[in-house]
């Protein structure tokens, strides 16, 4: 009898926590360090891979994702050694997707051929803006010219290249964003991640916002207009919105991220990495120590995890819905009800259908474009007690 995670697949996430500089909007687990003993870090990653593989042996691994931080600061030999061990530990799919996040600095771009030779077959670049003023405001240390040059190197080195942009930035106009988006779409790519700027607590932007110093952020109506324009312009260019913030040509969707959104299982290693692992029929939420030095020490002592707890069925059902309804394809109602052991259909669901927020066809529930603009409210209504 198949387990629920098999509906989503199985992936591996590797977190590299180091950056050259900390961006003021970033709330990821990233750190600036002058000296990094990459040989020591490699040994720790390999130890952790051996440990988690012993619990998940025999599963077919579909994807590997190097995230951060800035994984393109890793030595290519370290990446290659990790991937070599991965192939020794798990059977892998014939078309395994192996993604590495990169910043468009000259140091990272110079390593692209090495990453390719080590097994990476997809690059995701954090460009974030296509004008120098906004790059400086976002704390990025590259220029637009450097971004274009790095992208060209990536495009010539890899068959699959994606990059990120942030919109609804300070003093950004609708016209300015549409021009920038069209320029991005002209760069012959197969995938774009387009995120609305969010101000998170605990970041430099969050502190400035709390003091009233982060000026020029767009009003909600303008941000909504930017979102709608993004949908239309990308669709016209053949980049379909397969997830709330992600757009791709047909067949070029991020397979790794779809494991998350389809509520599959994934192993996470590295400081602060999360995982969802089904073991002996029970799904667990797993977290690793966030502090890099603490994770390194604990891993060398035998286990880098800081938390492993059972997820009850109702919690799994809620996570499945929270993740799956981000996808344009929607979710299986039968699968939700198997997890929750209760029906999803009822007055709340019908009300959202009547409002044009969601659609229910056969076994599929999906959020319509109008609902995606207020997705959190739609989810809250569906999951209300």
N, C-alpha and C positions, 0 to 999 in steps of 0.2 A: 504494500500500500504506500503510495507516494506521500511525502510530507509537504506541508504548505509551501515551504521555501523553494521547492523545486519549480513552482510556477514563475519564480523570478530569476532563478539562476544563482551562481556562486562566484564571488569575486574577491580580490585581495586589494586592500588599500595600504600603502606604505607612506608614512608621514615623515618628511624631512623638515625639522622645525626652524631652520636657520634662514635668515635674509640678510642682505647687505644693509637695509634700512627698514624701519617700521613705518608703514603707511598710516596716516592719521585716521583713516576710516576703517582700518582692518581690525576685526575682533577674532581672527584665527589665532591658533597657538603658534606664534612665530616669534623668534628671538634673534637679536644681533649679537654675534660673537666674533672676536678677533681671531681666535685660534680654534680649529676643529680638528681633532684627531680622527680622520676619516677611516683609518684602519680599525680603530677601536669601535667606531659606529658600525662598520660592516660586520664585525664579529658579533655585535649585539643583535643586529637584524637577523643574522643567520641563526643564532640561538633561538630567537623568538619564532622564526619560521619553522624550525624543527619542532618546537613545542606545540604550536597550534596545528601543524600538519598531522601530528600524532592523533589529534582529536577529530580530524576531518579527512582522514586518509581515504582514498578511493573516489572522492568527489571529483567531477570534471570541473576544472577551473576555467571560467570563461573570460575573465578580464583581470588585468593588474593596473593599478592607478598610483603613480607617484605624485603625491600632493604635498602642500606645505603651508607656510614657508616658501622657499624657492628651491625645488628639487634640481633645477638646472645648475645649481651651485655644487651638486655632487660630482665627484670624479666619475667619468664614464665607466671606469673599471669597477667601481663600487656597484653601479647600476647593473652592469653585466654579470657580476658575481651573484647578486641577489636573484636575477632572472635565471641564472644557471641552476641555483639551488631550488628555485620555484619549480622548474621543470623536472627536477629529480624527485620532488616531494609529492606532486599531484599529477594525475593525467590532465592534459590540457586540450581544449577545443582546437580544431584544426585552424580556425581563424581567430585565435585569441587576440583580443585587443589589449595593447600595452601602451598606456598614455603616460606622458610626463609633462608636468606643468613647467613652464619656462617664462622668465622675464626677458624682454627684448634688449638686454644689454649685450655689448660686444663679447664679454667673457663667456656668457652662456651660449650665444650663437656660435661661437667658435668650437663648441663641444658637440654640436648637433650630429655631425657625422659619427662621432664616437658613441653617442647614445643609440643611433640607428644600428651601428655594427654590434652593439651590445644586446639588441633585441627590441628596443622601443620602436613602435610603428605608428604612433600618433602623438602629436604635440599640441598642447593647449597653452596659448600665449596670453599673458596678462598685459595687454596693451592699455586698456582702460579709457583712453581719450586720444583724439587725433588732432589736438592743438596743444602747443607748448604751455600756454598759460594755465590751462586746466590740469595738465600733467603736473605742473609745479604745485598747484593747489592741492592736488591729490597726494602729494608727497612722492611722486614717482621720480626715479633718478635717471630715466632715459628721456630722450627727445623724440619728437615725431619722426624725424629722419632716421634715427637709430631703430625705431620700431619698424619702419617700412623696410629697412635694410635687413633686419633680423627676420622679418616675415618672409622676405624673398629667399633667404637662405633656407628657412624651414620648408618653404613650398618646394624648393628644388631637392630637398633631402628626404622629405616624407610624403607619402601619398595622401595622408590625412592630417590636416592642420585646422585648428580652431583658434579663435581668440575672443577675449572678453572686452566688452566696453561697458562703461557706467554712464547712465544718463540721469536727467533731472539733477544736474550739477548746479553749483552756484552760478547765478546770472545767466544760465543757459536758456535760450529761446527755442520755441518749437521749430522755427525755420533753421536755426543753427544745428539742432539735433538731426533734422531730416537730411540736411546736406552732409553731415558727418556720417550718418548711417548709409547713405547712398555711396559715399566714398568707400566705406568698409565693404559694402557688397560688391564693389567693383574690383576688389582685390583677389578675385578668383579663389574663393574658399568654399568649403562644404559645410561649415558649422560656425555658428555665432552664439555666444552667451551674452545676453544684454540685460544688465541688472540696473534697477532703479536705485539710486544712492539712498541708503538707509543710514541713519545716525544711531550707532549702537552705544549703549552705556559702557563705560570702561575704556573707550577709545579717546584719542586726542580730539577727534571731531565731537564726540559726546560731551567732553568737558567744555569745549568751546561753546557748544549749543546751550548747555546748561547756564553758562555765563552770559548768554545773549551775544556772543561774538561770532557765531557762524551765520553770516548774513547772505542774502541772495538766493536762498533755497526756494524752489518754485512752489506756488500754492498747489493745493490738491487738484484743482481743475486743470491746471497746466500740466501737471505730472500725468493725469489721466489722458489728456490729449496726446502727450508724448507716447504713452503706452499704446493707444489706438493707432497712431501713425506708424509705430514700430510694427504692429501686426500687419497692416496693409502693405507697407513698403517691402517687408520681407517676403510676404506671400506673393507679391507681384514679381519678385526676383527669384521665385522658386525655392525660397528658404522657408519651409513650413514650420509653424510654431507647434512643436510636438510636446513642449512643456512650457510652463508659465514664463520662464526666462530663457528658453533655449530654442534655437531655430536651425534647421538642417535641410539639405537636399535629401531626397528619398534615399534611404539606405545608409546615410552618414550620421545618424543619431549616435550620441555617446552611449555605447553599450554598457559601460561600467555604471554610469549614473542611472541607467534604466534598471539595473539590478536593485538600486536603492528604491526607486520609485515604484517598481513592481513588487517590492517587499520580498526580495530574495535574501539569501544569507551572504554575509561578507565578513571576512577576517580583517581586522585592523591592527597593524603594528606600528610602533613609533610613538613618541610623546603625544599624549592627548588623543590618540586615535580611538575611534569608537568601532564597535562591531555588533552584528546581530548573528548569533550562532545557534542553530538547532542541534541539540545533542540528546540522543535517546528520546526523541519526541518532544523535548522541552526547549522552547526558544529562550535564549538569554540575551540580555543587554550587557555589553562589555565595554569598559573604559580603561585606558592606560594612564599611568601617571603623566600629568601635564608638564611638569618641570623637566627639561631635558636631562639635567644631571641626575635627578631622582630616578627618572626612567632608566637611564643608563646603568646606574648602580643596582636597581632592582632587577633589571634584566640579567645583569652579570651574576646576580644572586639566584637566578632561576625563573623569574616571572615578572614581566613588566606591567601586569594588570593592576589597577587600583580598585576595580569594581567588577563583579560579575553577579548579576541578579536575575532571577526568573521573571519573565514577563507573563502575567496572567492572560488568559484568552481574551478577555474584554480589552486589555491593553494592546494586545496584538491587533485586534480588530480596529481599534482607534488608529493605531500607527498605519495599518494598511490603508485606511481611508485617507488619512492625512497626507500620505505619500502618493498614493495612486491617483487621487483626483487632481494632482498637479499635471498629470499627463492628459494630452488631448484625447487619447484613446479611451480614457476612463478606466473603470474597475468592474470586476465581476461581482454582481450582487450575491451569487451563490457562494463565492469564496468568502465574502464578508460575513455572510450568515453562518457559514461553517465555523468561522473563528469566533463570532460573537454569540452564536447559538440563539439568536433572536432576529426577527425580521427588520429590515431597514425601511420597508415601506410603511407609510403612515401619513398623518396630517402634515407633519413638517416637510417631508419629502414632497408631498403633493403641492404644498404651498410654494416651494421653490420651483417646481415644474411650472406652476401657473404664472409665476413671476418671470419666467424665461431665463432662470439662472442655471437650471440643470435639465438634462434630457435622460429619459429612461426608455431604452429600446431593447426588447428581449431580455438578455441577462446583463446588459451593460448600462452602467450609470456613468454619465460624464458631465463635466461642467461646461456650459456654453460660454462663448466669448464675454457676454455681459457679466456672467458669474465669476469668470477668472479675474476680473478687475476688483472684485470684493471677495476673493477666495476664502480668506480667514473667516468672514462672516457666514459664508455658505457652510463651511466646515463646522463652525460653532453651532449652527442651527441643526445640522444633521446629527451631531454628536450630543446634543443637549439631552439631559436626563428627562 
